[in-house]
Amino acid sequence: LEYLNTHSSEEIRERVKVVNDPYEAAQDAHAIAILTEWDEFKTYDWEKIHSTVLKPGNIFDGRNILDKEALKEIGFNVYNIGK
């Protein structure tokens, strides 16, 4: 955790982008991590998301809430890492 203290708050803000739109957040992403059991993740247009992520698109589903086979058919690599 000492690494967190190696950059100023200003430097961190320059490197981190916060957005409210999941499609914008996924654009050019190497991976997507699902870390909560929120139902909204099940309603996303995953084909739209796959069209904008860097390939191969990787999803790490920490709660096992997504349809792994459907996401694989779209083209994602899916890793169930939760419960």
Contacts in CASP RR format, 6 or more apart in sequence:
PFRMAT RR
TARGET T0000
AUTHOR 0000-0000-0000
METHOD contacts of the structure
MODEL  1
LEYLNTHSSEEIRERVKVVNDPYEAAQDAHAIAILTEWDEFKTYDWEKIH
STVLKPGNIFDGRNILDKEALKEIGFNVYNIGK
7 15 0 8 1.000
19 25 0 8 1.000
22 44 0 8 1.000
22 49 0 8 1.000
23 44 0 8 1.000
23 45 0 8 1.000
23 48 0 8 1.000
23 49 0 8 1.000
23 52 0 8 1.000
26 32 0 8 1.000
26 49 0 8 1.000
26 52 0 8 1.000
26 53 0 8 1.000
27 52 0 8 1.000
27 53 0 8 1.000
28 52 0 8 1.000
28 53 0 8 1.000
28 54 0 8 1.000
29 53 0 8 1.000
29 54 0 8 1.000
29 57 0 8 1.000
30 53 0 8 1.000
30 54 0 8 1.000
30 57 0 8 1.000
30 58 0 8 1.000
31 57 0 8 1.000
31 58 0 8 1.000
31 59 0 8 1.000
31 60 0 8 1.000
32 49 0 8 1.000
32 53 0 8 1.000
32 57 0 8 1.000
32 58 0 8 1.000
32 59 0 8 1.000
32 60 0 8 1.000
33 59 0 8 1.000
33 60 0 8 1.000
33 62 0 8 1.000
34 41 0 8 1.000
34 59 0 8 1.000
34 60 0 8 1.000
34 61 0 8 1.000
34 62 0 8 1.000
34 63 0 8 1.000
34 65 0 8 1.000
34 66 0 8 1.000
35 62 0 8 1.000
35 63 0 8 1.000
36 63 0 8 1.000
37 63 0 8 1.000
37 65 0 8 1.000
39 65 0 8 1.000
41 65 0 8 1.000
41 66 0 8 1.000
42 65 0 8 1.000
42 66 0 8 1.000
46 70 0 8 1.000
46 71 0 8 1.000
46 74 0 8 1.000
46 76 0 8 1.000
47 74 0 8 1.000
50 57 0 8 1.000
50 74 0 8 1.000
50 75 0 8 1.000
50 76 0 8 1.000
56 75 0 8 1.000
56 76 0 8 1.000
56 77 0 8 1.000
57 75 0 8 1.000
57 76 0 8 1.000
57 77 0 8 1.000
58 76 0 8 1.000
58 77 0 8 1.000
58 78 0 8 1.000
58 79 0 8 1.000
59 66 0 8 1.000
59 71 0 8 1.000
59 76 0 8 1.000
59 77 0 8 1.000
59 78 0 8 1.000
59 79 0 8 1.000
60 79 0 8 1.000
60 81 0 8 1.000
61 68 0 8 1.000
61 78 0 8 1.000
61 79 0 8 1.000
61 80 0 8 1.000
61 81 0 8 1.000
61 82 0 8 1.000
62 80 0 8 1.000
62 81 0 8 1.000
62 82 0 8 1.000
62 83 0 8 1.000
63 82 0 8 1.000
63 83 0 8 1.000
64 80 0 8 1.000
64 82 0 8 1.000
64 83 0 8 1.000
66 78 0 8 1.000
68 78 0 8 1.000
68 80 0 8 1.000
71 78 0 8 1.000
72 78 0 8 1.000
END
